[in-house]
Amino acid sequence: MLPTDLLSHRQNGETIIPLRLRIDAGNLAIASEIIRRFENSLNHTQGDLNRQLQELEGDSPNYRIKRGFAHLLRSSFCTFEIVSPLEPQQLRERVFSEAAKRVPSSPATRTTLEAVAVQLSRELQRDVTPPEIETGLYADLHENRILTQFDTPTPEALIHRYNLSQVQGIFYRASEIKINAYRNDPGEYKLLFRYLKLFQLMAYIEGDADHGFTLTLDGPTSLFKPSTRYGLALAKMLPALLHVTKWSLQATLQQRDPYTRVVKTGRYTLNSECELVSHYPPGKPYDSLIEQSFADRWQSLKTEWRLEREVDLIPLPGSVMIPDFRLVHPDGRVFLLEIVGYWRPEYLQKKFYQVRRSDCDHLILAISERLNLAKAGVKTTGIPARVVWFKGKLSPKSVLEAIEENGE
């Protein structure tokens, strides 16, 4: 994402309009040139790269765009490493100790570097040269770090990332965000809710998978104390939302006037027709090895029950529960399967609280015997789900037996 000083937007009444670059010849040329500078800087220092970028900026009026491109490339596509035969601090101690034995002079410096090179060659069992020692002395400074890897994006991808980052910056000062996720593939909902949990966002969720969900999220400026970290987490959620097919978003913003310093309310709206491009992957097929193993073993089972990964969402007051699998029979019967193999007490308490509130009579709860439910203060009595216990791997046969009990 972009820092605040590289964000560009204009205001039309209360509506905030972030800068969006077109995919045209001019912008593609700028992106291509900056990408080329990074490619040419491979195996060179960050300081060398920065000097090239400053030269490219010159006195151009669009320097903020160039600087924004460079920031995104540097933070998301580059790997800078400290290249030194020892940790630079240890190397400095070794060189300075050796240098203290001689009167300072150019010949003494060469002698010192050669002596340390001999010592390190013996210790590391490889040839260490005096120039390598000299380069490594201050290799921990940012400008001396080496660009060792550059994952070259296309110019179009860089412009898409820039446009997305400009929109993400809107949410740094949001006080409330309301998202309407209309009827979609349940797997898309599931991915979105997982990202909400990953970024520890506070959301109140209403609705169901048949009609869609409304998510109300507190923004960083609605907290007791504005939190930059929370604002960044909120911005990181946007690429996940782009994987949902149909949605709309309304954000209330708190913007401080740069001249009067008065805080003003702004508005921002966005929807699934925005043409922003997400760089997040569409999601992993499985959350854990337990789930993957269960799915693989189910394929070899001779049964009419079909195992589905994209499952129903169980609405709860202010939240949702997302089971791991759905089991569907040709005669229309459906069961939902939730695998509980995670050990944290807070997770277990929340999971069983959700199960009790779900009032879902076609839910199967597979619980690992390795979990210390008593220590977590969790009881399996009085829950509407059918319980299946497992040790290492979850047996598909035990799940089928739970389905067929009570005459099913």
Secondary structure as UniProt FT lines:
FT   HELIX           4..6
FT   STRAND          9..12
FT   TURN            13..14
FT   STRAND          15..18
FT   HELIX           25..40
FT   TURN            41..43
FT   HELIX           46..57
FT   TURN            58..59
FT   TURN            61..62
FT   HELIX           63..76
FT   STRAND          78..81
FT   HELIX           88..99
FT   TURN            100..101
FT   HELIX           106..124
FT   HELIX           130..136
FT   TURN            137..140
FT   HELIX           142..144
FT   STRAND          146..150
FT   HELIX           155..168
FT   HELIX           169..173
FT   STRAND          174..182
FT   HELIX           186..198
FT   TURN            199..200
FT   STRAND          203..208
FT   TURN            209..211
FT   STRAND          212..218
FT   HELIX           220..222
FT   HELIX           228..241
FT   TURN            242..243
FT   STRAND          247..256
FT   TURN            258..260
FT   STRAND          263..271
FT   TURN            272..273
FT   HELIX           289..299
FT   STRAND          306..308
FT   STRAND          314..316
FT   STRAND          318..321
FT   STRAND          325..328
FT   TURN            330..331
FT   STRAND          334..340
FT   HELIX           345..358
FT   TURN            361..362
FT   STRAND          363..368
FT   TURN            369..370
FT   TURN            373..377
FT   TURN            381..382
FT   STRAND          386..390
FT   HELIX           396..404
FT   HELIX           405..407
//
